[in-house]
């Protein structure tokens, strides 16, 4: 299963490796750049790592990737899907974190689940395109970075 990390008190959790940092808070940082240096989850609008994309980082968990309303959880880069909501629009995913990430079909970490292996290394299970996501294709609503 997975280890859920609470956000009580501490504003910063640092992995034992000393390489990645995740902060608590109500909303994660979101960037238009998917980079190994950000240590997060890169979500692409397209099913083959194409179209608009955004990196979710600097957080331990996201209980609700919105599908409406005012939010920073949108595809920020240029390309097909730009400015659409990240919730329920995941065509492909890459894990640039040093930990595995549990992804969930529903908000609040429920429903069908998929785990992306740590690091974006070919063959590690850290990237999933299109149908490789199973029932989570275009149905991602919450996630947890598995901080040790």
Rosetta blueprint (number, residue, H / E / L):
1 X L
2 X L
3 X L
4 X L
5 X L
6 X L
7 X L
8 X L
9 X L
10 X L
11 X L
12 X E
13 X E
14 X E
15 X L
16 X L
17 X L
18 X L
19 X L
20 X L
21 X E
22 X E
23 X E
24 X L
25 X L
26 X L
27 X L
28 X L
29 X E
30 X E
31 X E
32 X L
33 X L
34 X L
35 X L
36 X H
37 X H
38 X H
39 X L
40 X L
41 X E
42 X E
43 X E
44 X E
45 X L
46 X L
47 X L
48 X L
49 X L
50 X L
51 X L
52 X L
53 X E
54 X E
55 X E
56 X E
57 X E
58 X L
59 X L
60 X L
61 X E
62 X E
63 X L
64 X L
65 X L
66 X L
67 X L
68 X L
69 X L
70 X L
71 X L
72 X L
73 X L
74 X E
75 X L
76 X L
77 X L
78 X L
79 X L
80 X L
81 X L
82 X L
83 X L
84 X L
85 X E
86 X L
87 X L
88 X L
89 X L
90 X L
91 X L
92 X E
93 X E
94 X E
95 X E
96 X L
97 X L
98 X L
99 X L
100 X L
101 X E
102 X E
103 X E
104 X E
105 X E
106 X E
107 X L
108 X L
109 X L
110 X E
111 X E
112 X E
113 X E
114 X E
115 X E
116 X E
117 X L
118 X L
119 X L
120 X L
121 X L
122 X L
123 X L
124 X L
125 X L
126 X L
127 X E
128 X E
129 X E
130 X H
131 X H
132 X H
133 X H
134 X H
135 X H
136 X H
137 X L
138 X L
139 X L
140 X L
141 X L
142 X E
143 X E
144 X E
145 X E
146 X L
147 X L
148 X L
